[in-house]
Amino acid sequence: MQLSQVPGYVTGGSIHITVNNQIGFTTSPIDARSTVYSSDLMKMLDCPVFHVNGDHIESVIFVAQLAARFRQEFRRDVMIDLVCYRKYGHNEGDEPSFTQPLMYKIIKGHPSPRELYAKKLIEEATMTEAEVQAVLDFANGKLQAAYEITKAGKADEGHNVSVFDRVWKGLRHATADDFRQPSGTEVDERILRAIGKKIGQVPATFAPHPKLVRLLEGRAQQVERGDAIDWGTGEALAYGSLLWEGTHVRMSGQDVERGTFTHRHAVLYDFNSGQKFTPLNNLKEGQAKLSIYNSVLSEAAVLGFEFGYSSSDANSLVIWEAQFGDFANGAQAIIDQFISSSETKWQRMNAVVLLLPHGLEGQGPEHSSARLERFLQLCSEYNIQVCNLTTPAQIFHALRRQVRRPFRKPLVIMSPKSLLRHPEAVSRLSEFSAMPFREVIDDPAGVTGARKIVLCSGKIYYEIDQVRRERKVLDVAIVRIEQLYPWPGTQLEPIFKKYAAAKDVVWTQEEPKNMGAWQFARDWLGEMLGADRRLSYVGRVASAAPASGSEKAHQKEQHRIVEEALK
């Protein structure tokens, strides 16, 4: 209801039906809500509420038609409060009269709406008893036929629609091999340079905030030079290249126009007039549109909306970004019940992207962890993709492959905070145009004769690498796991062969031992490494909280982890 009139979520009106049937019959209405009617919340929207007796069939039909006409005429929400009752308990063994004995004495002797309507039609001489029975037999026959088709487990012409019809035509289910192959997301350098030029331009009459002038100029210069492209520019190139190719991009979340960490600035505001300008919607004639919306402060509502959008539109890149990764907690029901399992439960596919800022920066437990471990616990049967990326080129390819592969899968990205401006977290233009997404990134230092392999994921790589360079440690190879699921076993095998002399393999993470990827990766690595290699853990000890509330304690722990990884 809160989304009803919010830009980016307006549907032209929704018809809400409250099945007011005492469904929680063990709880009386006085215990269940603070209002007289369950529909009273609609009053905040100035929307009509039609209360109708569920026993009066023709009144229900009239109200339904009236609600539909109101919605079409005024493009606003409307509610039908269907006042009815629940005859049985939650299952065959449940007894509602335990808690509502008086009500259920009445319900037990009360005829059903069908019986009441049949009696009315017969009394009015509108239908005979035989005609009423014929209608009942016809309806039961249709239900029985549908049941038989379902029980037989085979499609009958006219009764089954392929999940790959309409907007899903041309797509298919994913196979294990799909996750071992390059995704073909590279983009010609000439197009990237054209996009880079445009994302740094504003109209001559437009006055951006003075502090943003240098940022816009810097983006264009990064792409033109072809080196040191930062995270914000790499992300903009991903969206820009898709829009250039005709693919719609939709993005929502708290502060997504600017970006919580002010790295995106996809929408600019004139410093004098306050008018908006979106550079990515001004790349060329005939391009697709970037729809980007700052959202209401309800993660479950917004992510639920985006899941529905992606489930209905196979050809748009749909993204939800949490202000901090921890805020995904508020949308956990959508993630558990829908995003991670809809394909298995209902054969309903989607490719919604979750950008969840993650990383221990000394900001305390509420602004550190996107709860990576929770998503990894949901992983099975190639249901979702979980990534913890470290370069702008990687986010570029990860976003593009969502709509360039012949299948659709949700994507969860542990999005960075400090890496948005880290001097080492940059990419060359050639990594966008001539190099695909890399599930695993081998050590770029060219280590030979390594005695130890340090496996890690996310920003901890840069901290270990910095100390390694300062100390001139030449016999430790640092390998980044960029995609944690589907597990990149095929991509890891040649790396383990390359460092065959390294008998020590260390999983290093900054999250506590009972969090992060350790317990997930440990099982996969145990199967891969064999008996001649020793797998160990370096990271924080197990903890109830995701991070320390003290920045000094955080820095001390971070220092210990890096030292132990290299020793």
MARGU-93148 format. One line per 8 residues: number of its first residue (from 1); their letters; for each residue x, y, z of C-alpha. Coordinates in Angstrom, 3 decimals. Layout:
REM MARGU-93148
NUM = A = X/Y/Z | ...
***
This chain:
REM MARGU-93148
1 = MQLSQVPG = 0.000/0.000/0.000 | 2.893/2.369/0.732 | 4.139/1.837/-2.824 | 0.761/2.806/-4.307 | 1.596/6.371/-5.391 | 5.412/6.278/-5.229 | 7.202/6.956/-8.558 | 8.697/3.790/-9.932
9 = YVTGGSIH = 6.085/1.542/-8.353 | 2.796/3.018/-9.563 | 0.830/0.308/-11.369 | -2.164/2.379/-12.372 | -4.036/1.094/-9.353 | -4.348/-2.286/-7.665 | -7.477/-4.056/-6.498 | -6.850/-5.363/-2.986
17 = ITVNNQIG = -9.132/-8.103/-1.691 | -9.224/-8.764/2.029 | -10.593/-12.259/2.502 | -12.020/-11.307/5.882 | -12.727/-14.853/7.023 | -11.149/-15.100/10.474 | -8.283/-17.083/8.913 | -6.400/-16.814/12.186
25 = FTTSPIDA = -9.362/-18.250/14.011 | -7.295/-18.982/17.101 | -6.950/-15.221/17.527 | -9.943/-12.908/17.853 | -9.987/-9.683/15.788 | -9.491/-7.636/18.970 | -6.138/-9.420/19.472 | -5.106/-9.273/15.822
33 = RSTVYSSD = -5.287/-5.565/14.954 | -5.863/-2.085/16.318 | -8.616/-1.144/13.849 | -12.257/-2.116/13.489 | -11.743/-3.385/9.960 | -8.600/-4.980/8.522 | -9.110/-2.649/5.543 | -8.848/0.564/7.610
41 = LMKMLDCP = -5.205/1.003/6.563 | -6.487/1.967/3.117 | -7.883/5.207/4.568 | -4.401/6.735/4.548 | -4.507/6.613/0.730 | -8.028/8.066/0.408 | -9.058/4.959/-1.478 | -12.570/3.499/-1.398
49 = VFHVNGDH = -13.253/0.340/0.599 | -16.271/-1.768/-0.322 | -17.525/-3.997/2.487 | -19.584/-6.824/1.035 | -21.258/-9.908/2.485 | -19.603/-12.979/1.022 | -22.909/-14.892/1.238 | -24.540/-12.463/-1.241
57 = IESVIFVA = -23.084/-13.687/-4.538 | -24.602/-11.019/-6.777 | -23.475/-8.257/-4.414 | -19.932/-9.626/-4.563 | -20.046/-9.613/-8.369 | -21.427/-6.060/-8.440 | -18.728/-4.797/-6.065 | -15.988/-6.533/-8.072
65 = QLAARFRQ = -17.188/-4.835/-11.253 | -17.457/-1.494/-9.464 | -13.908/-1.816/-8.093 | -12.555/-2.649/-11.561 | -14.339/0.357/-13.097 | -13.038/2.658/-10.341 | -9.489/1.446/-10.912 | -9.758/1.940/-14.690
73 = EFRRDVMI = -11.290/5.408/-14.344 | -9.092/6.891/-11.601 | -5.977/4.694/-11.756 | -5.973/4.389/-7.965 | -6.030/1.540/-5.492 | -9.364/0.174/-4.296 | -10.193/-2.477/-1.710 | -12.896/-5.106/-1.434
81 = DLVCYRKY = -13.472/-6.241/2.143 | -15.046/-9.647/1.564 | -16.822/-10.399/4.830 | -17.103/-14.157/5.075 | -16.046/-17.034/7.298 | -13.687/-19.966/7.491 | -15.482/-23.280/7.804 | -12.585/-25.609/8.599
89 = GHNEGDEP = -9.288/-25.431/10.466 | -5.796/-25.303/8.972 | -5.976/-29.032/8.178 | -8.233/-32.045/8.648 | -7.083/-32.588/12.223 | -7.476/-28.975/13.341 | -10.502/-28.097/15.471 | -11.465/-24.387/15.378
97 = SFTQPLMY = -14.114/-24.766/18.104 | -11.313/-25.192/20.670 | -10.863/-21.422/20.677 | -14.052/-20.119/19.025 | -16.860/-22.409/20.243 | -19.749/-19.948/19.816 | -18.780/-18.800/16.348 | -18.264/-22.337/15.083
105 = KIIKGHPS = -21.605/-23.528/16.407 | -23.157/-20.944/14.079 | -20.846/-21.776/11.154 | -21.457/-25.514/11.474 | -25.171/-25.077/10.796 | -24.772/-22.318/8.218 | -25.351/-23.224/4.528 | -22.548/-22.454/2.068
113 = PRELYAKK = -22.727/-19.513/-0.400 | -23.369/-21.987/-3.225 | -26.272/-23.544/-1.341 | -27.745/-20.142/-0.480 | -27.515/-18.932/-4.076 | -28.962/-22.150/-5.479 | -31.915/-21.866/-3.088 | -32.458/-18.224/-4.129
121 = LIEEATMT = -32.455/-19.083/-7.853 | -34.879/-21.968/-7.364 | -37.242/-19.869/-5.215 | -37.210/-17.108/-7.838 | -37.917/-19.727/-10.540 | -34.782/-18.568/-12.357 | -33.484/-22.157/-12.457 | -34.846/-25.590/-11.660
129 = EAEVQAVL = -33.206/-28.012/-9.258 | -32.090/-30.128/-12.229 | -30.446/-27.107/-13.875 | -28.676/-26.183/-10.635 | -27.372/-29.731/-10.341 | -26.202/-29.680/-13.977 | -24.164/-26.521/-13.313 | -22.642/-28.133/-10.226
137 = DFANGKLQ = -21.791/-31.320/-12.156 | -20.220/-29.279/-14.957 | -18.004/-27.341/-12.528 | -16.962/-30.479/-10.656 | -16.217/-32.181/-13.966 | -13.792/-29.414/-14.976 | -12.039/-29.617/-11.621 | -11.755/-33.393/-11.833
145 = AAYEITKA = -10.354/-33.225/-15.392 | -7.700/-30.712/-14.313 | -6.802/-32.945/-11.369 | -6.404/-35.985/-13.626 | -4.081/-34.065/-15.960 | -1.951/-32.966/-13.021 | -1.882/-36.450/-11.494 | -0.793/-37.977/-14.806
153 = GKADEGHN = 2.136/-35.562/-14.881 | 1.813/-34.761/-18.578 | 0.692/-31.695/-20.459 | -2.582/-31.736/-22.317 | -3.048/-29.406/-25.278 | -4.881/-26.313/-24.149 | -4.160/-26.958/-20.474 | -0.447/-26.277/-20.203
161 = VSVFDRVW = 1.635/-23.260/-21.203 | 5.398/-23.607/-21.622 | 7.462/-21.587/-19.173 | 9.440/-20.367/-22.178 | 6.547/-18.827/-24.091 | 5.995/-15.130/-24.771 | 8.693/-12.879/-23.253 | 10.657/-15.997/-22.258
169 = KGLRHATA = 10.822/-17.364/-25.803 | 14.357/-18.304/-26.796 | 15.479/-18.898/-23.220 | 16.007/-22.248/-21.516 | 16.968/-23.910/-18.260 | 20.643/-23.625/-17.315 | 22.996/-26.605/-17.266 | 26.182/-27.203/-15.290
177 = DDFRQPSG = 28.231/-26.596/-18.447 | 26.804/-23.077/-18.765 | 28.720/-22.044/-15.662 | 32.019/-23.371/-17.019 | 31.910/-21.350/-20.245 | 32.798/-17.683/-20.904 | 29.676/-15.555/-21.063 | 30.492/-13.369/-24.086
185 = TEVDERIL = 29.929/-9.998/-22.434 | 32.822/-8.059/-23.945 | 32.026/-4.739/-25.695 | 33.884/-3.030/-28.539 | 36.255/-0.308/-27.306 | 34.811/2.252/-29.722 | 31.371/1.862/-28.158 | 32.829/2.059/-24.657
193 = RAIGKKIG = 34.671/5.268/-25.505 | 31.496/6.773/-26.957 | 29.594/5.874/-23.797 | 32.425/7.143/-21.597 | 32.306/10.494/-23.338 | 28.546/10.810/-22.841 | 28.417/9.828/-19.157 | 30.662/12.786/-18.370
201 = QVPATFAP = 28.606/15.329/-20.333 | 25.746/17.593/-19.280 | 23.800/20.173/-21.348 | 25.365/23.611/-21.615 | 22.469/25.097/-19.633 | 22.757/22.532/-16.832 | 24.760/23.397/-13.694 | 25.799/20.266/-11.758
209 = HPKLVRLL = 26.868/20.508/-8.135 | 30.376/22.054/-8.125 | 31.803/19.025/-6.322 | 30.561/16.732/-9.109 | 32.146/18.601/-12.004 | 35.524/16.934/-11.450 | 33.889/13.500/-11.009 | 32.085/13.792/-14.364
217 = EGRAQQVE = 35.207/14.978/-16.141 | 37.198/12.181/-14.509 | 34.849/9.496/-15.791 | 35.190/10.620/-19.372 | 38.982/10.896/-19.021 | 39.303/7.423/-17.489 | 37.588/5.783/-20.434 | 39.403/7.924/-22.990
225 = RGDAIDWG = 42.807/7.054/-21.482 | 41.767/3.407/-21.162 | 43.336/2.835/-17.764 | 42.564/3.208/-14.045 | 38.791/2.943/-14.593 | 37.192/3.028/-11.147 | 34.153/1.195/-9.798 | 31.560/3.887/-10.453
233 = TGEALAYG = 32.703/4.285/-14.045 | 32.826/0.536/-14.627 | 29.286/0.166/-13.325 | 28.104/3.059/-15.509 | 29.706/1.400/-18.549 | 27.763/-1.789/-17.798 | 24.450/0.055/-17.742 | 25.416/2.270/-20.660
241 = SLLWEGTH = 26.441/-0.626/-22.900 | 23.170/-2.469/-22.219 | 21.138/0.676/-22.921 | 23.181/1.236/-26.077 | 22.272/-2.294/-27.212 | 18.560/-1.762/-26.490 | 18.219/-3.478/-23.108 | 16.132/-1.710/-20.475
249 = VRMSGQDV = 17.765/-1.328/-17.046 | 15.668/-0.865/-13.911 | 17.226/-0.101/-10.540 | 15.727/0.764/-7.169 | 16.708/1.019/-3.521 | 17.520/3.604/-0.897 | 19.636/6.423/-2.383 | 20.403/4.493/-5.584
257 = ERGTFTHR = 20.335/7.596/-7.787 | 23.320/9.007/-5.922 | 24.553/5.782/-4.374 | 24.853/5.437/-0.589 | 28.608/6.011/-0.853 | 28.197/8.763/-3.490 | 29.953/6.765/-6.198 | 27.125/6.444/-8.721
265 = HAVLYDFN = 25.484/9.821/-9.392 | 23.353/8.313/-12.150 | 20.889/11.179/-11.704 | 22.206/14.737/-11.436 | 20.407/17.764/-9.996 | 20.877/21.274/-11.311 | 22.559/23.256/-8.541 | 20.424/26.319/-9.283
273 = SGQKFTPL = 17.017/24.961/-10.370 | 16.946/21.459/-8.856 | 15.951/19.935/-12.198 | 17.090/16.378/-12.965 | 19.387/15.120/-15.709 | 20.321/11.472/-16.329 | 23.421/11.161/-18.559 | 22.814/7.457/-19.236
281 = NNLKEGQA = 19.484/8.297/-20.858 | 21.221/10.627/-23.302 | 23.736/8.332/-25.002 | 22.251/8.127/-28.504 | 18.979/8.079/-30.433 | 16.927/4.916/-30.101 | 18.642/3.629/-26.978 | 16.804/1.834/-24.153
289 = KLSIYNSV = 15.932/3.629/-20.912 | 17.514/3.573/-17.485 | 14.695/3.571/-14.907 | 16.286/4.354/-11.550 | 14.293/5.138/-8.427 | 15.074/5.972/-4.825 | 12.783/3.669/-2.852 | 10.630/3.717/0.258
297 = LSEAAVLG = 12.200/2.429/3.470 | 10.681/-1.040/3.276 | 13.117/-3.618/1.989 | 10.560/-6.445/1.838 | 8.070/-4.389/-0.180 | 10.628/-3.034/-2.640 | 12.531/-6.273/-3.210 | 9.211/-8.093/-3.559
305 = FEFGYSSS = 8.232/-5.617/-6.274 | 11.558/-6.044/-8.100 | 11.325/-9.842/-7.882 | 7.882/-9.608/-9.463 | 9.172/-7.251/-12.154 | 12.053/-9.554/-13.077 | 9.757/-12.607/-13.039 | 7.491/-10.849/-15.555
313 = DANSLVIW = 10.138/-9.304/-17.808 | 12.918/-11.565/-19.033 | 14.541/-8.844/-21.121 | 15.270/-6.145/-18.533 | 18.179/-5.956/-16.118 | 16.437/-5.490/-12.744 | 18.511/-4.450/-9.722 | 17.766/-3.819/-6.062
321 = EAQFGDFA = 20.484/-2.208/-3.971 | 20.438/-2.217/-0.184 | 21.711/0.928/1.483 | 23.908/-1.381/3.557 | 24.060/-5.122/2.977 | 22.711/-5.737/6.473 | 19.402/-4.209/5.361 | 18.677/-7.353/3.354
329 = NGAQAIID = 17.613/-8.758/6.733 | 14.359/-6.844/6.285 | 13.680/-8.648/3.013 | 14.692/-12.143/4.108 | 11.228/-13.600/3.476 | 11.375/-12.489/-0.171 | 14.860/-13.992/-0.548 | 14.066/-17.303/1.163
337 = QFISSSET = 10.541/-17.916/-0.115 | 10.801/-16.516/-3.630 | 14.160/-15.521/-5.098 | 16.138/-18.609/-4.084 | 13.436/-21.186/-4.736 | 10.867/-19.972/-7.275 | 12.387/-21.900/-10.179 | 12.342/-25.188/-8.254
345 = KWQRMNAV = 8.904/-24.638/-6.709 | 6.996/-23.052/-9.586 | 9.278/-23.025/-12.654 | 9.201/-19.237/-12.435 | 12.578/-17.833/-13.384 | 13.980/-14.398/-12.716 | 17.309/-12.603/-12.933 | 16.932/-9.995/-10.209
353 = VLLLPHGL = 20.263/-8.583/-8.984 | 20.907/-7.799/-5.318 | 23.707/-5.306/-4.696 | 24.538/-5.613/-0.999 | 27.337/-3.346/0.325 | 29.600/-5.636/2.339 | 32.971/-5.448/4.016 | 34.467/-4.887/7.470
361 = EGQGPEHS = 35.636/-1.272/7.537 | 35.599/-0.648/11.290 | 32.116/0.879/11.147 | 30.561/-1.505/13.650 | 28.339/-4.564/13.361 | 25.333/-2.881/11.714 | 27.271/-1.546/8.726 | 29.598/-4.409/7.927
369 = SARLERFL = 28.042/-7.651/6.773 | 25.489/-8.560/4.101 | 25.403/-11.995/5.759 | 27.174/-13.786/2.940 | 26.805/-17.078/4.792 | 22.999/-16.925/4.627 | 22.996/-16.720/0.849 | 25.526/-19.537/0.533
377 = QLCSEYNI = 23.318/-21.747/2.711 | 20.543/-21.248/0.153 | 22.722/-22.380/-2.759 | 21.879/-25.660/-4.486 | 20.829/-26.968/-7.893 | 22.291/-23.865/-9.587 | 19.467/-21.781/-8.122 | 21.298/-18.485/-7.557
385 = QVCNLTTP = 24.685/-16.880/-8.205 | 26.700/-15.386/-5.352 | 29.689/-13.151/-6.086 | 32.176/-11.077/-4.098 | 33.892/-8.993/-6.762 | 37.117/-7.007/-6.626 | 37.449/-5.050/-9.893 | 35.280/-2.670/-11.958
393 = AQIFHALR = 35.608/-4.935/-15.008 | 34.161/-7.805/-12.981 | 31.019/-5.880/-12.010 | 30.706/-4.820/-15.661 | 30.698/-8.396/-16.949 | 28.626/-9.808/-14.069 | 25.809/-7.338/-14.726 | 25.899/-7.766/-18.492
401 = RQVRRPFR = 25.815/-11.561/-18.416 | 22.541/-11.431/-16.469 | 20.719/-10.582/-19.701 | 23.161/-11.895/-22.296 | 23.104/-15.591/-21.436 | 20.290/-17.860/-22.705 | 18.925/-18.437/-19.184 | 17.981/-16.369/-16.154
409 = KPLVIMSP = 19.296/-16.741/-12.590 | 19.205/-14.365/-9.611 | 22.546/-12.725/-8.788 | 23.680/-11.711/-5.304 | 26.711/-9.406/-5.217 | 28.610/-8.557/-2.062 | 29.087/-4.999/-3.229 | 32.143/-3.065/-1.995
417 = KSLLRHPE = 32.465/0.113/0.022 | 36.160/1.001/0.376 | 36.946/-0.516/-3.037 | 34.783/2.129/-4.686 | 37.745/4.492/-4.349 | 40.653/2.138/-3.721 | 43.614/3.123/-5.952 | 44.336/-0.552/-6.766
425 = AVSRLSEF = 40.698/-1.535/-7.495 | 40.745/-0.256/-11.055 | 40.581/-1.847/-14.510 | 41.986/-1.227/-17.971 | 39.615/-0.650/-20.894 | 40.884/-3.861/-22.492 | 39.429/-5.822/-19.561 | 35.979/-4.609/-20.639
433 = SAMPFREV = 36.478/-5.200/-24.349 | 38.694/-8.273/-24.623 | 38.431/-10.214/-21.359 | 35.323/-12.076/-20.094 | 34.067/-12.428/-16.535 | 36.512/-14.389/-14.382 | 35.055/-16.650/-11.705 | 38.561/-16.958/-10.271
441 = IDDPAGVT = 41.391/-14.430/-10.580 | 44.883/-15.911/-10.411 | 47.657/-13.971/-8.716 | 48.703/-11.143/-11.099 | 52.104/-10.936/-9.370 | 53.408/-13.889/-11.392 | 54.492/-15.911/-8.345 | 56.646/-18.951/-9.134
449 = GARKIVLC = 57.624/-21.620/-6.667 | 54.848/-20.746/-4.232 | 55.007/-22.552/-0.886 | 51.486/-21.456/0.041 | 48.240/-20.545/-1.704 | 46.077/-17.941/-0.004 | 42.474/-18.208/-1.186 | 40.240/-15.245/-0.439
457 = SGKIYYEI = 37.193/-13.361/-1.664 | 36.531/-9.625/-1.691 | 38.503/-6.659/-0.416 | 40.782/-8.601/1.971 | 42.831/-9.421/-1.160 | 44.101/-5.839/-1.433 | 45.122/-5.686/2.206 | 47.111/-8.942/2.001
465 = DQVRRERK = 48.660/-7.950/-1.319 | 49.780/-4.555/-0.006 | 51.677/-6.104/2.914 | 53.093/-8.803/0.644 | 54.550/-6.153/-1.664 | 55.893/-4.108/1.248 | 57.604/-7.191/2.697 | 58.661/-8.520/-0.718
473 = VLDVAIVR = 57.131/-11.923/0.036 | 57.784/-13.887/-3.146 | 56.580/-17.374/-2.260 | 52.884/-16.846/-1.450 | 50.268/-16.855/-4.218 | 47.010/-14.975/-3.572 | 44.027/-16.288/-5.521 | 40.651/-14.549/-5.532
481 = IEQLYPWP = 37.367/-16.473/-5.649 | 35.105/-13.941/-7.341 | 32.119/-16.264/-7.775 | 31.374/-18.438/-4.774 | 28.352/-20.150/-6.290 | 28.059/-21.908/-8.630 | 31.375/-23.094/-7.187 | 34.144/-22.486/-9.780
489 = GTQLEPIF = 35.823/-25.885/-9.493 | 36.616/-26.065/-13.213 | 38.353/-22.677/-13.099 | 40.292/-23.530/-9.910 | 41.754/-26.833/-11.106 | 44.428/-25.378/-13.442 | 45.463/-22.909/-10.732 | 46.011/-25.697/-8.216
497 = KKYAAAKD = 48.057/-27.558/-10.844 | 50.104/-24.435/-11.538 | 51.047/-24.194/-7.830 | 51.543/-27.936/-7.388 | 54.481/-27.424/-5.000 | 52.338/-25.440/-2.554 | 51.176/-27.911/0.069 | 49.560/-25.303/2.318
505 = VVWTQEEP = 46.238/-23.846/1.179 | 44.797/-21.146/3.446 | 41.270/-19.766/3.259 | 41.489/-16.176/4.466 | 38.507/-13.976/5.259 | 37.770/-10.927/7.382 | 34.382/-12.175/8.578 | 34.080/-14.279/11.773
513 = KNMGAWQF = 34.657/-18.009/11.385 | 30.956/-18.870/11.671 | 30.122/-16.302/8.977 | 31.463/-15.412/5.558 | 32.337/-18.137/3.036 | 34.643/-20.401/5.079 | 32.194/-23.133/6.058 | 30.800/-23.199/2.523
521 = ARDWLGEM = 34.168/-23.190/0.742 | 35.691/-25.733/3.147 | 33.473/-28.542/1.855 | 34.159/-27.806/-1.800 | 37.913/-27.405/-1.263 | 38.087/-30.574/0.813 | 36.866/-32.542/-2.205 | 39.292/-30.821/-4.586
529 = LGADRRLS = 42.612/-30.683/-2.751 | 43.350/-34.311/-1.924 | 45.344/-35.801/0.942 | 48.725/-34.237/0.106 | 47.607/-30.667/0.780 | 46.669/-29.075/4.080 | 43.675/-26.736/4.198 | 43.515/-24.213/7.060
537 = YVGRVASA = 41.565/-21.141/8.079 | 42.743/-17.613/8.795 | 40.219/-15.040/9.917 | 38.289/-13.834/12.920 | 37.153/-16.223/15.606 | 33.491/-17.208/15.739 | 31.284/-14.406/16.978 | 27.652/-13.572/17.657
545 = APASGSEK = 28.058/-10.115/16.083 | 29.291/-9.617/12.501 | 31.980/-7.112/13.522 | 33.517/-5.242/16.423 | 32.073/-1.909/17.491 | 35.575/-0.539/18.081 | 37.602/0.719/15.130 | 40.849/0.094/17.016
553 = AHQKEQHR = 39.861/-3.494/17.760 | 38.893/-3.896/14.097 | 42.273/-2.637/12.858 | 44.138/-4.864/15.292 | 42.222/-7.939/14.106 | 42.631/-7.001/10.456 | 46.385/-6.669/10.954 | 46.556/-10.088/12.637
561 = IVEEALK = 44.658/-11.749/9.768 | 47.004/-10.327/7.124 | 50.102/-11.285/9.121 | 48.858/-14.829/9.689 | 47.930/-15.289/6.030 | 51.477/-14.471/4.919 | 53.545/-16.066/7.712
***
